[in-house]
Amino acid sequence: MIFPDLSRRAKLVEEMDRPDSPEDRLFRTLAQFGPINRHFSRYRTLLRRYVLSDMTPARPGRLLDLGAGGCDIGRWLIRQCRQRGLQLHITAMENDPRVARYAQAACRDYPEIEVVAQDIRDPLPLEEVDYVFANHLLHHLPDQTCIALIRQIDRAAPRRYLLSDMLRSFWAYYGFALCTAPFFRNSFIVTDGLASIRRSFTLAEVRALLQAAQPVTPVTLHQLTPYRFAVIGGRCRADR
Ligand SMILES: C[S@@+](CC[C@H](N)C(=O)[O-])C[C@H]1O[C@@H](n2cnc3c(N)ncnc32)[C@H](O)[C@@H]1O
């Protein structure tokens, strides 16, 4: 759409969320999440600052990755841990059985990652983990589900939780179109990426979600370049 309505969160179904979407395009989309995340998501900065810096070789960590997709982020994190002599177990939760199957195959050399086919609305193993992470999940969920999820994670008080996603704006929308359309073909990256931005949030909307969730751990909301936000919470105060 050339002039989409960006004044409010759009109610759209992304191609990758359709159970009958072509599997070859779905799997190419998951493979292309790697470069997309690397260039746009800022996950490396976030995970270095709030997870890796919090871990020590003496204390093995457990991380729950909600809506993990193809697990490219989890695999990067495990490689970082291996290099630093840190032990981390990741539970990668994904509700689409086709995506979970793809992720299981992609993680075959990563015994530290357990892929679980489960909806995040079902009971979460929050008492068993130190860190909770979700990248690009919140925009898939209606506001009330986001609020309930944030409240549930926060009440479980893991050491840290990191929820990151895109900010909805004119520049994010057209910038994403310009940066991706020439390079990402035969996948849902461009169409779903643009739909994701339309489904995503403004900073004021994220603040409203946090206000409704009433977190009890110290929570900070960060704006990141390019057109992103991250909610950082948990019982270990993160001042940076
Ligand atoms: C945009 S993708 C992001 C994947 C990954 N986190 C990343 O950053 O590359 C969102 C993922 O969340 C999954 N998802 C959406 N709703 C979910 C739910 N209710 N429970 C579990 N996973 C969900 C989708 O199937 C999809 O794989």
The ligand as an ORCA input file, in Angstrom:
! r2SCAN-3c Opt
* xyz 0 1
  C       8.440    -11.696     13.171
  S       8.766    -13.280     13.763
  C      10.222    -12.967     14.763
  C      11.034    -14.207     14.979
  C      12.299    -14.006     15.810
  N      11.985    -13.592     17.153
  C      13.207    -13.013     15.134
  O      13.402    -11.930     15.685
  O      13.722    -13.336     14.062
  C       7.540    -13.562     15.017
  C       7.471    -15.011     15.408
  O       6.569    -15.121     16.510
  C       5.785    -16.264     16.310
  N       4.533    -16.072     17.070
  C       3.515    -15.232     16.771
  N       2.530    -15.340     17.683
  C       2.938    -16.287     18.577
  C       2.345    -16.867     19.733
  N       1.129    -16.484     20.149
  N       3.036    -17.821     20.416
  C       4.275    -18.199     20.002
  N       4.887    -17.687     18.895
  C       4.216    -16.747     18.186
  C       5.586    -16.331     14.812
  O       5.223    -17.634     14.380
  C       6.934    -15.877     14.291
  O       7.815    -16.946     14.064
*
